[in-house]
Amino acid sequence: MIQDSDLEALRSVVRGTLSSPGDPEYAAATAGFNPALTQRPDAALGAVNAEDVEHAVQWAAQHGVPVGIQATGHGAATEMDEGLMINTSRLQDLTVDPDAQSVTVGAGVRWGQVLDQAVPHGLTAPHGSSGRVGTVGYATGGGLPLMGRALGFATDHVRSIDVVTPDGRLRHVEADGEDSALFTALRGGKGNFGVITSMTLDLTPYQEFYGGAIMYPEAAGPEVLEAFRDWTAQLPSDASASLAFLHFPDVPFLPEDRRGTSPVHLRFALFGSQEQGDTLIEPMRRAAQPIMDTVGPMNYLDVGSIHMDPDEPVPSMERATLLTSLPEELADELLNQIGPGSKTPLALTEIRLMGGALATDPPVEDSISGRGAAFHIWSAGLNVPPVADATAAALERFGTAVEPYVAGSLVNFRGPARDGGEAFPAWEPEVYGRLQTAKATYDPQNLFRFSHPVPLPQA
C-alpha cells in the first residue's frame, strides 16, 4: 500500500489528476474496455504531458512501486491490484505530414482520429478493424491491420518512439539510434519497457478502396466455410478477408434485429477498383444466398463498418491463436462447435487470412512472432452470469480443437490471462529471449509487470 505522504509528493510535481480508490476520477482512469476485468491499483495518474509521465516513473522507481499503463483500455490483460496506473488517454497530440507520408500521435490517440486526418490527403494507416482502438497500444503489440496482407504489421510502419523508460528518462528511440535494442523490444513487446508518450508511423498512399461485408444465414455455414477455404487460397496479397461465425445472445444492449440470431459474416477489403473487387468477391457471392451484401467501392472513412466491432465495452472472455493451416478436419470440428445448431455460447469466432505482407521479414528487426502463419483464429463470448461458465468451457473445447495446428500467437489478441498464468508466452523462443535481455537492461527492478509481462531472466 502506498503511503498518503508519498502520494502527496507525487501530486505536488504533476499537472494531471492523481486519484485513489473512492475518488471521483479514479473509476474513469482505471476503467478498461472489458468490464469483466477490474483494475484496482493503489493510485491512478491521468497524465497530461510527457513531463507528468517522467515525474511519475521517477517517483515509482524511487519508491519501488510497480507501474501499469492504460490509454483506451483495450489492452488490459491482467487484474492490476497494486501500484500506480498511468493513464495516457489525455496525450492527444496528432500531426499528419502529407509530404513525409507520416503521422505522429500522442499515446491517447485512437485510429479513427488518425484516419480522419490522413484520408483527406489520400493516405491510410496500418489500423485494425475498429477506429476506437488506441494507436500506440495497438502498435506495441504488433498490430494486425485490416489491410495487413497489403501493409504488413503495424510495427513495420513505426519510424520512432518517445518513451519514458523505468529509470524515469524520456528517450527518443529509432532503428539506428543508441537505443536500437529498445526500439526492437517496444515494437511487439507491449508495455514491458516503459511508458510511450509519442510515436511516429509511416502512412501509405492509396487511390481506390473496395470492401464491405456479406452476411449469410446460419444454415449456410458449412457451404460458406468450404468456399472460404478454397477462395482464400487464390486471393492476391493486396486483398484481405476473414469469416466470422456470430451467435448474438438475446440481450437488451444489442440492436433488436440481431438479438438471438446466428449469421455467418464475411469481411472483405481491397486496395483496388470495382472491376477487380467484383471479380474477386464473386465466388463468395455464389457460395450461398446472402441476407446482406454491402461489398463494393467505399469511402475509406467508413472502413469500420466492415467488421462492425462494438464501440462500447462488453464483458467478455476470449482465446486466440495463429494456425499453420485450416485443413478439412479442423473445419469440420469448428462447425461442430460453432456451426448451425451448435447453440454455442461463443458470440464470435473469426477466421482471418494471414500471408501476403504479414509473412515478409520486417525492414527493421522487431518483436513479432508468427509471420509464417496461414490463418489467425479468435473466439470470444460473454463473461457474465449465467453464461460465463459455459463460455469458459466452450473456449477450452475450442483450444483443444486448434491445438494441433497452433503456429504461435499475437499478444494483442490473447485477451485476459487465464487463471494459473499462460501455458506459453506470446512470443517465439528467440524473440522471447531478446525481450528478456532488454528487460534486464532497461527494467532491472521489474517495475512494469502487468498486462502480458516479460519476466526478468533467471540467474
C-alpha positions as CSV (number, residue, x, y, z in Angstrom):
1,M,0.0,0.0,0.0
2,I,1.3,3.4,-1.0
3,Q,1.5,5.9,1.9
4,D,-0.5,9.1,1.6
5,S,2.6,11.2,2.2
6,D,4.3,9.6,-0.8
7,L,1.3,10.3,-3.0
8,E,1.3,13.9,-1.9
9,A,5.0,14.1,-3.0
10,L,3.9,12.9,-6.5
11,R,0.9,15.1,-6.6
12,S,3.0,18.2,-6.0
13,V,5.0,17.7,-9.2
14,V,2.4,16.6,-11.7
15,R,-0.2,18.6,-13.6
16,G,-2.5,15.7,-14.2
17,T,-5.0,14.3,-11.6
18,L,-3.7,11.8,-9.2
19,S,-6.6,9.7,-7.7
20,S,-7.1,6.9,-5.2
21,P,-9.9,4.4,-4.8
22,G,-13.1,6.3,-3.9
23,D,-12.1,9.5,-5.7
24,P,-14.4,10.6,-8.5
25,E,-11.7,10.5,-11.1
26,Y,-10.4,7.0,-10.2
27,A,-13.1,4.9,-11.9
28,A,-12.7,6.7,-15.2
29,A,-8.9,6.5,-15.1
30,T,-8.8,2.7,-14.4
31,A,-11.8,1.5,-16.5
32,G,-10.9,-0.9,-19.3
33,F,-12.8,-1.9,-22.4
34,N,-13.6,-5.3,-20.8
35,P,-15.7,-4.6,-17.7
36,A,-15.2,-8.2,-16.6
37,L,-11.6,-7.4,-15.8
38,T,-11.4,-4.9,-12.9
39,Q,-8.3,-2.7,-12.3
40,R,-7.7,-1.8,-8.7
41,P,-4.3,0.0,-8.4
42,D,-3.4,1.9,-5.3
43,A,-3.4,5.1,-7.3
44,A,-4.0,6.3,-10.9
45,L,-2.5,9.3,-12.6
46,G,-4.2,11.0,-15.6
47,A,-1.1,12.3,-17.2
48,V,-1.5,15.4,-19.3
49,N,2.0,15.6,-20.9
50,A,5.3,13.7,-21.1
51,E,6.7,15.6,-18.1
52,D,3.9,14.1,-15.9
53,V,5.0,10.6,-17.1
54,E,8.6,11.3,-16.3
55,H,7.8,12.5,-12.8
56,A,5.5,9.5,-12.2
57,V,8.0,6.9,-13.3
58,Q,10.9,8.6,-11.4
59,W,8.7,8.5,-8.3
60,A,7.7,4.9,-8.8
61,A,11.3,3.8,-9.3
62,Q,12.4,5.7,-6.1
63,H,9.7,4.1,-4.0
64,G,9.7,0.6,-5.7
65,V,6.1,1.0,-6.8
66,P,5.1,-1.2,-9.8
67,V,3.6,0.7,-12.8
68,G,0.8,-0.2,-15.2
69,I,-0.2,1.7,-18.4
70,Q,-3.6,2.4,-19.9
71,A,-4.9,4.6,-22.6
72,T,-8.1,3.3,-24.2
73,G,-8.3,0.2,-22.0
74,H,-8.3,-2.3,-24.9
75,G,-5.1,-3.9,-23.9
76,A,-5.9,-4.8,-20.3
77,A,-4.9,-8.5,-19.7
78,T,-4.4,-9.0,-16.0
79,E,-6.1,-7.5,-13.0
80,M,-3.9,-4.8,-11.5
81,D,-4.4,-4.9,-7.7
82,E,-1.4,-2.7,-6.6
83,G,0.9,0.0,-7.7
84,L,0.4,3.1,-9.9
85,M,-1.5,3.2,-13.1
86,I,-0.5,5.9,-15.6
87,N,-3.4,6.7,-17.9
88,T,-2.2,8.3,-21.1
89,S,-5.5,9.0,-22.7
90,R,-5.1,12.8,-22.5
91,L,-1.9,12.7,-24.6
92,Q,-3.8,13.8,-27.7
93,D,-1.2,15.5,-30.0
94,L,-1.8,14.4,-33.6
95,T,0.2,15.6,-36.7
96,V,-0.1,14.3,-40.2
97,D,2.7,15.2,-42.5
98,P,1.4,14.6,-46.1
99,D,4.8,15.3,-47.7
100,A,6.7,12.9,-45.4
101,Q,3.7,10.5,-45.5
102,S,3.8,10.1,-41.8
103,V,1.8,10.7,-38.7
104,T,2.9,11.5,-35.1
105,V,0.5,10.6,-32.4
106,G,0.3,11.0,-28.7
107,A,-0.3,7.9,-26.6
108,G,-4.0,8.6,-26.2
109,V,-4.9,9.0,-29.9
110,R,-7.2,6.4,-31.5
111,W,-7.0,5.1,-35.0
112,G,-10.3,6.7,-36.0
113,Q,-8.7,10.1,-35.3
114,V,-5.7,9.3,-37.5
115,L,-7.9,8.3,-40.4
116,D,-9.9,11.5,-40.1
117,Q,-6.7,13.5,-40.6
118,A,-5.0,11.2,-43.1
119,V,-7.7,10.0,-45.6
120,P,-8.4,13.5,-46.9
121,H,-4.7,13.5,-48.1
122,G,-5.2,10.2,-49.9
123,L,-3.3,8.4,-47.1
124,T,-4.1,5.5,-44.9
125,A,-2.5,3.8,-41.9
126,P,-2.0,0.2,-40.6
127,H,-5.1,0.3,-38.4
128,G,-7.2,-2.6,-37.2
129,S,-10.9,-3.3,-37.7
130,S,-12.0,-0.7,-35.1
131,G,-11.3,3.0,-35.1
132,R,-11.8,3.1,-31.3
133,V,-8.6,1.3,-30.5
134,G,-5.6,3.3,-29.4
135,T,-2.8,3.7,-31.9
136,V,0.2,3.3,-29.6
137,G,-1.0,0.3,-27.6
138,Y,-2.1,-1.5,-30.8
139,A,1.3,-0.9,-32.5
140,T,3.3,-2.0,-29.4
141,G,1.6,-5.4,-29.7
142,G,2.4,-5.8,-33.3
143,G,-1.0,-4.7,-34.6
144,L,-2.9,-6.9,-37.1
145,P,-4.2,-4.4,-39.6
146,L,-7.4,-4.7,-41.5
147,M,-5.3,-4.4,-44.7
148,G,-2.4,-6.4,-43.2
149,R,-1.9,-8.6,-46.3
150,A,-1.1,-5.5,-48.2
151,L,0.6,-3.4,-45.5
152,G,2.2,-5.9,-43.1
153,F,2.0,-5.5,-39.3
154,A,1.6,-2.1,-37.7
155,T,5.1,-2.3,-36.2
156,D,6.6,-2.5,-39.7
157,H,5.5,1.1,-40.1
158,V,6.9,2.6,-36.8
159,R,9.6,5.2,-37.5
160,S,10.4,6.4,-34.0
161,I,9.1,6.3,-30.4
162,D,9.3,8.7,-27.5
163,V,9.3,6.6,-24.3
164,V,9.9,7.1,-20.6
165,T,12.0,4.2,-19.5
166,P,11.9,2.7,-16.0
167,D,14.8,5.0,-14.9
168,G,12.4,8.0,-15.5
169,R,14.3,9.2,-18.6
170,L,12.4,10.3,-21.7
171,R,14.2,8.8,-24.7
172,H,13.7,9.2,-28.4
173,V,14.4,5.8,-30.0
174,E,14.6,4.7,-33.6
175,A,16.3,1.9,-35.6
176,D,19.7,3.4,-36.0
177,G,20.0,5.2,-32.6
178,E,21.9,4.2,-29.5
179,D,18.8,2.5,-28.1
180,S,18.1,0.4,-31.1
181,A,17.6,-2.7,-29.0
182,L,14.9,-0.9,-27.1
183,F,13.3,0.1,-30.4
184,T,13.2,-3.5,-31.3
185,A,11.7,-4.5,-28.0
186,L,9.0,-1.8,-28.0
187,R,7.7,-2.9,-31.4
188,G,5.9,-6.0,-30.3
189,G,6.9,-6.3,-26.6
190,K,3.9,-4.4,-25.2
191,G,4.2,-2.3,-22.1
192,N,7.2,-4.1,-20.5
193,F,9.8,-1.4,-21.1
194,G,8.4,2.0,-20.2
195,V,5.6,4.4,-21.0
196,I,5.4,5.5,-24.6
197,T,4.3,9.2,-24.9
198,S,4.5,9.6,-28.6
199,M,5.1,7.6,-31.8
200,T,5.7,8.3,-35.5
201,L,4.4,5.9,-38.1
202,D,4.5,5.7,-41.9
203,L,1.3,6.4,-43.8
204,T,0.5,4.7,-47.1
205,P,-1.0,6.4,-50.2
206,Y,-3.9,4.7,-51.9
207,Q,-6.2,5.5,-54.8
208,E,-9.2,3.2,-54.7
209,F,-10.7,1.2,-52.0
210,Y,-13.2,-1.7,-52.3
211,G,-14.7,-3.6,-49.4
212,G,-17.6,-4.5,-47.2
213,A,-19.4,-7.5,-45.7
214,I,-21.6,-10.3,-46.8
215,M,-24.0,-11.9,-44.3
216,Y,-25.3,-15.4,-44.7
217,P,-27.9,-17.3,-42.8
218,E,-26.7,-19.8,-40.1
219,A,-27.7,-22.8,-42.1
220,A,-25.3,-21.8,-44.9
221,G,-22.3,-22.1,-42.5
222,P,-20.8,-25.4,-43.9
223,E,-21.0,-24.3,-47.6
224,V,-19.7,-20.9,-46.8
225,L,-16.7,-22.2,-44.8
226,E,-15.8,-24.7,-47.5
227,A,-16.0,-21.9,-50.1
228,F,-13.9,-19.6,-47.9
229,R,-11.1,-22.2,-47.6
230,D,-10.9,-22.6,-51.4
231,W,-11.3,-18.9,-52.1
232,T,-8.6,-17.6,-49.7
233,A,-6.1,-19.9,-51.4
234,Q,-6.5,-17.8,-54.6
235,L,-6.7,-14.3,-53.2
236,P,-3.9,-11.8,-54.2
237,S,-1.8,-10.4,-51.5
238,D,-3.4,-6.9,-51.6
239,A,-6.8,-8.4,-50.6
240,S,-7.7,-9.1,-47.0
241,A,-10.5,-11.4,-45.8
242,S,-12.0,-13.0,-42.7
243,L,-15.0,-15.2,-41.9
244,A,-16.9,-14.9,-38.6
245,F,-19.5,-17.2,-37.1
246,L,-21.7,-14.9,-35.0
247,H,-24.1,-16.0,-32.2
248,F,-25.8,-13.0,-30.8
249,P,-27.4,-13.6,-27.4
250,D,-30.9,-12.3,-26.8
251,V,-29.8,-9.3,-24.6
252,P,-31.1,-5.8,-24.4
253,F,-27.9,-4.0,-25.2
254,L,-27.8,-5.4,-28.8
255,P,-29.7,-4.0,-31.7
256,E,-33.1,-5.6,-31.8
257,D,-32.7,-7.1,-35.3
258,R,-29.5,-9.0,-34.1
259,R,-30.7,-10.4,-30.8
260,G,-30.9,-14.2,-30.8
261,T,-29.6,-14.6,-34.4
262,S,-26.6,-16.6,-35.7
263,P,-25.4,-15.2,-39.1
264,V,-22.1,-16.0,-40.8
265,H,-20.2,-12.8,-41.6
266,L,-17.7,-12.5,-44.4
267,R,-15.4,-9.4,-44.3
268,F,-13.5,-8.3,-47.4
269,A,-11.2,-5.4,-48.3
270,L,-9.0,-4.5,-51.3
271,F,-6.9,-1.6,-52.5
272,G,-8.3,-1.8,-56.0
273,S,-11.0,-0.9,-58.5
274,Q,-14.6,-2.1,-58.6
275,E,-13.9,-4.3,-61.5
276,Q,-11.1,-6.1,-59.6
277,G,-13.2,-6.3,-56.5
278,D,-16.3,-7.6,-58.2
279,T,-14.2,-10.3,-59.9
280,L,-12.5,-11.4,-56.6
281,I,-15.7,-11.5,-54.5
282,E,-17.8,-13.3,-57.0
283,P,-17.1,-16.9,-55.7
284,M,-18.3,-15.9,-52.2
285,R,-21.4,-14.3,-53.6
286,R,-22.2,-17.7,-55.2
287,A,-21.4,-19.7,-52.1
288,A,-24.9,-19.2,-50.6
289,Q,-27.8,-16.8,-50.8
290,P,-26.8,-13.7,-48.7
291,I,-29.1,-12.0,-46.3
292,M,-26.9,-8.8,-46.6
293,D,-24.3,-7.7,-49.1
294,T,-22.5,-4.3,-48.7
295,V,-19.4,-5.1,-50.7
296,G,-18.4,-2.5,-53.2
297,P,-16.5,0.7,-53.7
298,M,-16.5,2.6,-50.4
299,N,-15.3,5.7,-48.7
300,Y,-12.3,4.7,-46.6
301,L,-13.6,6.7,-43.6
302,D,-16.4,4.1,-43.5
303,V,-14.0,1.2,-43.1
304,G,-15.2,0.4,-39.6
305,S,-18.5,-0.8,-41.0
306,I,-16.8,-3.9,-42.5
307,H,-16.3,-5.8,-39.2
308,M,-18.9,-3.9,-37.2
309,D,-16.9,-4.2,-34.0
310,P,-18.7,-2.9,-30.8
311,D,-18.0,0.7,-29.8
312,E,-19.0,0.2,-26.2
313,P,-17.3,-2.0,-23.6
314,V,-18.5,-5.6,-23.4
315,P,-17.8,-8.0,-20.5
316,S,-16.1,-10.9,-22.3
317,M,-13.5,-13.7,-22.3
318,E,-11.6,-14.7,-25.3
319,R,-9.0,-17.0,-26.8
320,A,-6.9,-16.8,-30.0
321,T,-4.1,-18.4,-31.9
322,L,-2.3,-18.5,-35.2
323,L,-2.8,-21.6,-37.3
324,T,-0.4,-23.4,-39.6
325,S,-3.3,-24.3,-41.9
326,L,-7.1,-24.8,-41.9
327,P,-7.5,-28.4,-43.1
328,E,-10.9,-30.1,-43.6
329,E,-10.8,-32.0,-40.4
330,L,-10.3,-28.8,-38.4
331,A,-13.0,-27.0,-40.4
332,D,-15.4,-29.9,-39.6
333,E,-14.6,-29.8,-35.9
334,L,-15.1,-26.0,-35.8
335,L,-18.5,-26.4,-37.4
336,N,-19.4,-29.0,-34.7
337,Q,-18.6,-26.4,-32.1
338,I,-19.8,-23.1,-33.6
339,G,-21.8,-24.1,-36.7
340,P,-25.5,-24.5,-37.4
341,G,-27.4,-25.9,-34.4
342,S,-24.4,-25.8,-32.1
343,K,-26.1,-23.4,-29.7
344,T,-22.6,-22.3,-28.7
345,P,-22.3,-19.6,-26.0
346,L,-19.4,-18.1,-28.1
347,A,-20.6,-14.9,-29.5
348,L,-17.9,-14.6,-32.2
349,T,-15.4,-16.9,-33.8
350,E,-13.3,-15.2,-36.5
351,I,-11.0,-16.9,-39.0
352,R,-8.7,-14.3,-40.6
353,L,-6.5,-14.9,-43.6
354,M,-2.8,-14.2,-42.9
355,G,0.1,-14.2,-45.5
356,G,0.9,-11.5,-48.0
357,A,2.9,-8.7,-46.4
358,L,2.3,-10.2,-43.0
359,A,4.6,-13.1,-44.0
360,T,7.5,-10.9,-45.1
361,D,10.5,-10.0,-42.9
362,P,10.3,-6.5,-41.4
363,P,12.6,-3.8,-42.8
364,V,14.0,-3.4,-39.2
365,E,14.1,-6.2,-36.6
366,D,11.1,-6.2,-34.3
367,S,9.5,-8.5,-31.7
368,I,6.6,-10.0,-33.6
369,S,6.1,-13.8,-33.8
370,G,4.1,-15.9,-36.2
371,R,4.9,-14.3,-39.6
372,G,4.6,-17.7,-41.3
373,A,1.1,-18.4,-40.1
374,A,-1.7,-19.2,-42.6
375,F,-4.7,-18.0,-40.5
376,H,-5.5,-16.3,-37.3
377,I,-8.5,-17.6,-35.3
378,W,-10.1,-15.8,-32.4
379,S,-13.1,-16.7,-30.3
380,A,-15.0,-14.7,-27.6
381,G,-18.1,-14.9,-25.5
382,L,-19.8,-13.1,-22.7
383,N,-18.3,-13.2,-19.3
384,V,-21.4,-12.5,-17.2
385,P,-23.8,-14.8,-15.3
386,P,-25.4,-17.1,-16.2
387,V,-23.3,-17.8,-19.3
388,A,-19.8,-17.2,-18.0
389,D,-19.2,-20.9,-17.1
390,A,-20.5,-22.1,-20.4
391,T,-18.3,-19.6,-22.3
392,A,-15.2,-20.8,-20.4
393,A,-16.0,-24.4,-21.2
394,A,-16.6,-23.6,-24.9
395,L,-13.2,-21.8,-25.1
396,E,-11.5,-24.8,-23.6
397,R,-13.0,-27.0,-26.3
398,F,-12.0,-24.5,-28.9
399,G,-8.4,-24.5,-27.6
400,T,-8.3,-28.3,-27.7
401,A,-9.6,-28.4,-31.3
402,V,-7.0,-26.0,-32.7
403,E,-4.0,-27.2,-30.6
404,P,-2.5,-29.5,-33.3
405,Y,-2.4,-26.6,-35.7
406,V,-1.1,-23.8,-33.5
407,A,1.6,-21.6,-35.0
408,G,2.1,-19.2,-32.1
409,S,0.0,-16.2,-31.1
410,L,-0.4,-12.4,-31.3
411,V,-0.1,-10.7,-28.0
412,N,-2.9,-8.2,-28.8
413,F,-5.4,-10.9,-29.2
414,R,-4.6,-13.1,-26.2
415,G,-7.0,-11.2,-24.0
416,P,-7.1,-11.5,-20.2
417,A,-4.6,-14.0,-18.9
418,R,-6.3,-17.2,-17.6
419,D,-6.0,-18.4,-14.0
420,G,-2.7,-20.1,-13.4
421,G,-0.9,-18.0,-16.0
422,E,-0.3,-18.6,-19.6
423,A,0.8,-22.1,-20.8
424,F,3.3,-20.4,-23.1
425,P,4.5,-16.8,-23.7
426,A,3.1,-14.7,-26.5
427,W,6.4,-14.8,-28.4
428,E,8.6,-17.3,-30.1
429,P,11.6,-18.5,-28.0
430,E,14.2,-16.4,-29.9
431,V,12.1,-13.3,-29.7
432,Y,11.3,-14.0,-26.0
433,G,15.0,-14.3,-25.2
434,R,15.7,-10.9,-26.8
435,L,12.8,-9.4,-24.8
436,Q,14.2,-10.8,-21.5
437,T,17.6,-9.4,-22.3
438,A,16.0,-5.9,-22.9
439,K,14.0,-6.3,-19.7
440,A,17.2,-6.9,-17.7
441,T,18.8,-3.9,-19.4
442,Y,16.0,-1.3,-19.1
443,D,13.9,-2.6,-16.2
444,P,16.0,-4.5,-13.7
445,Q,13.6,-3.5,-10.9
446,N,10.7,-5.1,-12.9
447,L,8.5,-2.0,-12.4
448,F,6.5,-2.8,-15.5
449,R,5.0,-6.2,-14.7
450,F,1.3,-6.1,-15.7
451,S,-0.6,-6.9,-18.8
452,H,1.4,-9.6,-20.7
453,P,4.6,-9.4,-18.6
454,V,8.1,-10.4,-19.7
455,P,9.9,-11.6,-16.6
456,L,13.5,-10.9,-15.8
457,P,15.8,-13.7,-17.0
458,Q,16.7,-16.4,-14.4
459,A,20.2,-16.2,-13.0
